[in-house]
Amino acid sequence: MNDKTPQELFERMASKGQGMFKDFSKNESHEMMSQLGNSWNTIMSRAMESPEEWVKTMSGFYQDQFNLWVNMFNPASESAVKPARGDRRFSGDEWEESPVHNYLKQSYLLSSRWMTGMISDSTLDDASKAKCDFYTRQFIDAMSPSNFALTNPEVLKETVETKGQNLMNGLENLMKDMDKGSITMTDESAFTLGENIATTPGSVVFENKMIQLVHFKPMTKKVNERPIIIVPPCINKYYILDLSEHNSYVRYCLEQGNDVYIISWRNPDETLGDVTWDEYISEGTIPAIEAVQNISGAKKINAVAWCIGGTMLATTMSVLASKRKKPIACATFFTTLLDFSDPGELGVFIDESQVKQHEHKLKEGGVMPGKQLASTFAMLRANDLIWSYVVNNYLKGKTPPPFDILYWNGDSTNMTSAMYTWYLRNMYLENNLAKPGGVELCGVKVDLGKIDCPVYFLSAIEDHIAPWKTTFIGTELVKGPVEFVLAASGHVAGVINPANKNKRHFWVEGELGKGDEKWLETATEVPGSWWPHWDKWLKAQGGKMIDAPKELGNKDYAELEPAPGSFVMAKAS
C-alpha cells in the first residue's frame, strides 16, 4: 500500500467510510440517539424551571473556564481539574509542556464534568438517567482532544519527528481495519493457536454438533479421583483459560494434581441459528459431564465455570437435580450472574423495546455476530478499548504490541439467534432464573435452590460485565456451603491472575447472609493471587489421590485430534 498516493488513500478511506456508515445506519441506534436527545431536552427544561439554581450552575462553570483561560500561560498555576484515576489519555508529558494543549485538556475535562453532573443532579428516573449518562459519556469520550491530530500534542510531536510518516502509516492501518471490520488491539500475527497460545498438551476425546471435549495430559503422578470439568463461556473461546505457560489456569490446575477436561464450544454459523439454551445443556454440558464420568470412572466430579458458562452450569445442575442426578461434588463460578436484577452498564442495551427489536431481527434464525457482541462490550470501556487504539494505530501510525489476552479478546464467537434472544428476555429482562421455577429447561422447572453442593464464587471488584454486587446475590440462591471471594481488577484480569506472579490482592471471609456491603466491610484483604486460596478450598472438598491416567480418553472415547481441537479454530462472522 506504500505505493499509493495520499489522494488514492483518502479516496479509498472515504469509500470505506461511506460503506461503514450505511451499515451503521441499518441498526436501531438512531432510536437510542433520539432517546438521548429527549433526555437532554428534559434535563434542560427542568433546569430552567429553577432559574436560581441554573444561574448558579452556569456561573460556576463559566468561572472555572475563565480562570483556566487567565492562567493558561502561568506555569505556577495548579490544574483546575485532573483526569480520573486510570485515565491514561493525557499521561504524556507533552500535555503539561504545551500551555495551549494543557488548556484544551482541562477545558475538556471541565466540560465533561459539567455534563455528567447535570445528568447526576437531574430529576430523570433511574433508568433514563443511566442511559443518558452512558450515551453522553460515549459522546464525551469521542470528542476528547486526544482523539484528533491537531489537538493532541503527542501526535503533533510524532508527525514532526517522522515528517508525517505516522499519518501515512495510520491511514494504512485504518484501511486494513476497515477491511477486517474491527480495530486491531494487538499484533495478531504474533500468535498461532496450538503453537504459542493454547499449548497445554491434550486430546479431543468427544465431539457432537455443539462441543468438543478436551482432555488434558496430567502433569503429576497422582491426581484427585474427582476430575475437573471446565465450562467456559460460549460467547468466548476456551483458551482464555490456557493462554501461555506462565498464565494458564488449566496448567495450574494440572500442576496441583488434577485431571482436567474443558468444553470447547462450536462457533455457530447460520445452520445452527435455531439452537436453544436447552440444546446447549442437552447437547453440551450434560454429555460433557457424562463423558468425564465415563472416562474417569468417577461418580462425582468437580466443576469450574466462567461468566455465561457459569449460568449454564448452574442451570445444568438444577436440571440434573430435578432428574435426581447430582454428579457435581463441588462447583466454582467465576464472575457469574445467577440473578440479573442489576446487570450494570450492560443494562442500557436491554429493555423491552430493544429486546423486541432483537427478537424481530433474529426471528428467521441465523446468528448474533461475534464482532457485534465484541463492539458492545468495547463500548463499556470506550477509552481503553476503542479510542486508545484509534490514537495509537491511526494517528501515531503504530502497531500494538503482542498481548495474548487482547488476541483472545479479538477472537470472538457468534451466538445462535434462538439462544441469544431467549437469554436476553429470560435472564436480563425478566430475571426468571432467580425465581424458583421461573424457567423450564429440558422438560423440568429450574430451581437454583436444588444446588446443595459446596460452591466457590469468584467475583471481581471492577467487573463491568458481571458487577460483583449482583453476582453476590448468587450466594443467597444456592443452598450448599458457600465461599465468596472478591478479586481486584476486572472481568478478565481479576480471574487470570497467575499464582507464579502473585500480583494484586483479593478479599475473603466476609460475613455472608447480610448483603454485599456487610460482606465487604467484614472481609479480610489478602495480597497476591487468589488461585492458591481456591486450590486449598478445592482440596478441602475431599477426593482421594489416585494414579494419574496413562492415556487420554478410553476405548469408548478415543482421541479424535490433538488439543486445542478444530472447533476453537473457527472464526466468527
N, C-alpha and C positions, 0 to 999 in steps of 0.2 A: 504493500500500500504506500510505501515511501516514494514511489514514482508518480503518485497522484499529485496534481497541483492543488493549492489551497482552495481554489474555486471549485474544483471537482469534489473535494472533500466536503465542502459546505453544501453543495448541491445534493450530494448523496445523504448527508445528515438531514437536510430539510425534507427530502423524500421519505426517509425512515421516520422522521418525527411526525409527518402527516399520517403515516400508517399507524403509528402508536396512538396518536390522538383519536383516530377513528375507532381503534379497538377499545380505547378507554371510554369513548362516548357511548359504546354499546351497553355498558353496565348501568346500574341504577344509582351511581354515585351522585348524579345531579339532584336526586331526591334528598340525599344527606346534605348537600350544599344548600338546598332550599331550606331545610330544617335549620341549618346553621344561621342562614340569613334571618329567618323568622325569630330565632332565639335572640340574636343581637338586636333586632328591632324591638323586641320585648324588653330587653335589658335597658336600652337607651330610653324607651318610652317611660318605663317605671322610674328611671333615674331622674328624668326631667320633672316627675311629679313631686320630687323633693329638691327644689332649686338650691336650698342652702347646702345640702349635702353634695349636690352635683358641683356647685361652685367651689366648695372646699376640696373635693377630689381633684378637679381640674387645676385648681390653683397650685396644689401641691405638686402635681405632675409637671406643670409648666415651670414652676420654681426650680425643681430638680434639673430640668433640661436647661434652663437659663444659667444656673450655677455651673453646670457641666461645660457650657459654651464659654463662659467667662474664664474658667480655669483650664481651658484646653491647652494652652501653651505654658502653663505653670507647672514645672516638674515637681514642685514640692507639694502640690495638692494631692489629697488622697482620692482614690476612686469612689465615685458616688454609689456605685453598685458593682458587685463582683459576681462572676459566674458561679452557679451552684456547684456543690461538691461533685466531682466526677465529670463535669462538663469540660471536655478537652478541646473544644473548638478554638479557644483563644489562648492556648497554652504556650504558643510560640513567643519568643522574646520580641519579635517584630511588632506585636500588638502594643507593647509598652513603649517601645523605642520611637514609634511614629505617633506624634500628638494627634494627627488627623484620624488615624485608624483607631487609636485609643478612644477618641471621642465617638467615632462611629460605633465601636463595640459597646461603650457604656450607654450611649443613646438608645441603641437597640435593646439592651438589657432592661433599661428603664421602661421603655415602651412595652416590652414583653411582660414585665411585672405589673404594669398598669392594666393591661388587657386581661391577664389571668385573675388579677384582683377584682376587676369589675364582675367577672363571672362568679367568683367565690362569694362576693358580697350581694349578689343578685337574689331576687325572690323566685327564681325559676325552681320548679320541682327538681328533686334529686336526679331523676333520670335525664331530664332535659339539660340540667346543669352539667352532668357527666359527659354527655355527648357534645355539648357546646364547648366545654373545656378541652376535650380530646381533639376535635377538629380545629379549634382555634390554635392549639399548640402545634398541629400539623402545619398550619399556615405560618405561624411564628417561626418554626424551625426552618421552613423552606425559604423564608425571607432573611435569614441570617446573613450579615455582611461577609461571613466566612465562606459562603457558597458562591460568591461572584468574584471573578478575577480582579476587577478594578478596585474592589473594596477589601480584598484580602492581601495584606502586606507580605505574607509568606509566598503567595503565588506571584506577586509582582517581583519579589526578590529572585524567585526561581526563573521567571521569564527573562529578567536582565542577565542573570548568570548563564543561562543556556541559549540566549539570543532567540528566544521564542520557540525553541525545540520542544519544550514541555507542552506547549499548547498544541503543537502538531502531533506529538505522541498521545496527548489526551484525546484529540479528535479520533485518532486511530483506535484507541481503547474504547471510546464511545461507540464507534461503528461496530466493533466486534461484539460489544454487549447488546447493542440493538439487534444484531443478527441472532444472538443467543437468547435474547428475551429476558435477561436478568443482569443485575450488577455483579461484576466479579469481585469477590471478597478475599480471595486468596489465590496463590499460584496453583491452579488446578492441575497443571502439567507435572507437578511435583509428587503426585500421589497416584498409586495404582493399587486397586483392591487385591488383596492376596499377596502383594509383594512388599509394600512398606506401610500398609494400613489394613486392619482386619487380618492379621497374620497368625493368630493363635492356631496351632495345628488341630485339625478335627476333620470330621466327615459328615456329610448329609446322609442321615440314616432313615429318613421318612419324607415322603412328599405326596401332596394331593393338590387340588386346584387352588387352595388358599395358602398353604405353608410349605416350607422346607424345615425340617428339624435337624439342627446341627448338634452333633455330639463331639465335645472337645476331648482331646487326649489328656488323661490325668497327668499331673506333674509331681505326684507323691506316690510312694509305695502303698500307703494306706489311705483310704477315703471314708468319709461318713457314709454309712449304709443308706442314708436318705439323700439321693441326688438332688441337685438344684435344677429346676426348670425356670428359665428367664423369659418373661413375656414383655418384649419391648413394644413401644407404640407402633401401631400400624400406619401412622402418618409420618413416620421416620424410619430410616434403615437401622438395623440392629447394631451395626458396628460402632455406634456411639459408645457402646459398652466394651468395644475391643478395638480401640484406635491404634495405639502402638504399644510396644512392650512396657514403656515407662508409665503409661496412664490407662492401661486396660483393666477394667473392673473384672472381666472374665478371667484374665490371667491371675489376678489377685485371688479370686475365689478358688481357682485351681491350686495355687500355691499354698492355700490354707488347708488343703486336704479335702476338697470337694470334687464330686463327679458332676460335671456341668453340661447342661443342654440349653439351647436357646432356639426360639422360634424366629425364622426369617420369613416375614410376610411377603406374599406375592404383591408386586406393584401392579395394581389392577389397570386393565385397559377397558375400552368401551364394551367388550364382550362380557365383562363381569359387573356391569353397571347395576344390575338388579340384585346383587348380593347384599343381604341384610346383616344386621347385627347378630341375628340368630345364627346365620351361617358362619360368622366369624367365631362363634362359640362351637357350634356343632361340627364344623369342618376345620376349625382352627385350634382353639385352646384345649377342647376335650380330647380329640385324637392325639394331640401332642402329649398331654398328661398320661394317657393310656399307653402311648409308645414308650415313654420314660419308665413307667412301671413295668411293662413287659420286658424291656431290655435289661433293666437293673434287677428285676425280681423284687423290688421294694414295694411293700404295701402302702407305705406313706412316703411322700416326697416333700421337699421344701420348695417354695415358690417365691420368685422375685419379679416385680413388675414396675413399669415406669409410665407415668402420665396416663394417657388413654389406655395403655396396656394394663395399668393397674385397675382402671374402671372395668376393663374386660375380664381381668382375673377375678375381681370381686363378684361380677355377675355370674361368671362361670362357677365359682364356689357355691353361690346361692342356688343356682340351678341344680348342681350336683347334690347339694344337701337336701333339696326338695325331693330328690330321687333316692334319698337315703344312701348317698355316697359321699364320703369325706376323705379324699385321697391326700389332701394337703395337711402336712403336720404343722407347718407354720408359714406365715405369709409376710413378705416385705413389700411395702408400697412406697415407691419414690415419687414425690411431688404429684400425688394422685387426688383428683376430685371424686368424692363419692356423693357429696352434697354440692349442688351447683347454684346455691342461692345467691352467692356473690362471686361471679367469675372475674372480678376486677375489670381492667380496661377492655378485655375482650367483650364485655357486655355491651359496649357501644355498637358492636356489629350485630347484636342479636336482640331483636324484638319481634313482635307478631308480624309486622309489615315485612321486615327483611327475611324472616324465615319463610313466609308465604312466597316471597319472590324466588327464593332458592328452590322451594318445592315446585313452583310453576316452571322454572327454568330447567329443572332436572327431572321433571315428571316422565319424560320419554326415556330415561335411563342415562347411560354414559357415566362419566366420572367428574369429580371436582378436581381440576388440575392442581398438581402439587405446587407448581410455581405460583398459582394464585393464593394458595394457603400460605406459602412462604412469604409472599408480599404482605399479607395481612399481619403475620407475626412481626415482620420487619417494621411495620408502621408503629408498633407499640414502643419501639426504641429507635425512632427515625434518625436521630442524630448519630447514634453509634452504628446502625445497620444500613443506613441509606446515605445520608449526607456526608459522613466522613469519607466514604468511598467515592462519592461524586468529586469531592475536593482532591483526594489523593490520586484517583485514576484519570479524571478528565481535566482538571485544572493544573495539577502538578505533573501529570503525564507519567506517573509511576505505576509499577506493577506491585500489587500487595504481596507481602512475603508469604511463604508456605505456612499454613496453620491447619492442623488436622481437624480440629473442631469446626472451623469455618468451611473446610472442604465438605465435611459431613452435612453441615447446615445447608449447603447449596445442592446437595444430592437428594432432592425432595421426592416424595411419593404421592401418587394420586389417592383419592378416596372414592369408593363407589357411591353413586348418587343416592341409592336407596339407604345405605348405611349412614351417609353424611346427613341427609335430611332428617332421618329418624333420630340421630344423635343430637342434632340441634334442638329439635322440638322436645324430645323426652327428657333430655338432660338439662341443657342450658335454659330453655324457655319455660318448661313446666316443672323441672326438678323432680321428676317422677321416681327416679332411682332412690331418693332419700325416703320415699313413702313406702312402707311395707305393702307389697302387692301392687305398687304403682305401675310397674311394667310387667309384661308377660313375655317370657323368652323360652324357646324350646318346649312350649306347651305347659310351662309352670309359672306361677307367680314368683317374682323375685323379692326376697326379703333379706336384706343385708344382716339382719339380726341372727340369721342362721350361721353366720361366720363366727364360730366359737373357739377357733384355734388361736394360739399366740400370734400377735400381729405387731410388726415393726413399721411405724410410719416415719418416713424421712421427708421433711419439707425444707424449703429454702426461704430465708427471710426477705430476700429481694426478688422473689419469683413474681413475674408479671403475667405468667400464663396460668399458673395454678397458685393463686395467692395463699400464703401459708395459713392465714386465719380461717380460710374456707376449707382447706384440706384438714385442718384440725377438727372440724366437725365430724370427720370420719371416725375419730376415736370414740364418738358417742353413738355411732350407728352399729358397730360390730360388738359382739358380746364376749369375745375372748380377752385374755390378758393383753394389755396394750403397752407398748413402749413408743413414746413420741420423741423424736429428735429433730431439732431445728438447726440446719446448716447455714453458715454465712453464704453470701453471694446469691446467684440467681438460679433459674430453672435448669441450666446445664452445668455451669461451673460449680454449683452447690452440690451436685451429685458426683461429677467427675473430679474428685479431689484425692489423688493418689496418696496412699499411706507412705510411700517412699519419699515424697516431697514434704509431707506433714505440714502443709500450709493452712492458713485461715483458722477457723475455730467453729465450734458448734455448742449448742445448749442441750442439756439433758436433765432428767429427773425433776421436772416441774410437777406441780400438783394437778392431777387430772380431775375431770368431773366438775370443774368450776369455771370453765371458759378459757379462751386463749390468753387473755391478759393476765389472769391469775397464774396460768401455767408459766408464762414468760417471766413474770415477777418472781416466782419461786424457783426458777430453773437455775442450774449451775453452768457457767460458761467454761468450756474446755478447749485449750489450744490444740491446733493440729487437725488432722483428717478424722472424719467420723468412721472411716472404713474399719479400723481395728475395734471400735466400740461395737459395730454391727457384728463383726466376726465373733467377738466374745459372747454377744447375745445369742447368735445362731448356735454356737457350741453348747450353750446352756439349755437349749431346747431338746437336747438328747440325740440319740442315734449313736450306736457303737461304731468303732472303726473296723473296717474290713479291708481285705486285699483289693487294690485297685484293679479294675477290669483290664485284661491283657489285650482286648481288641475293642474296637468301637462298633456299636450295634450288636446284632447277633444273627443267627441263621434266618430269622424272620424279618430282620431289619438290617439288611446288608448295606455296605457303603454304596451310595449312588454316585457320589462325586466328592472331591475334596472340599473342605471349607475354603472360602466362605460360601460356596454354592452359587448357582446361577441366578436365583431369584433376586439376590441383592445387587446384581449387576444391571438389572433393567432400569432404564431411565424414565423419569416421569414426563408427562406431556406438558 
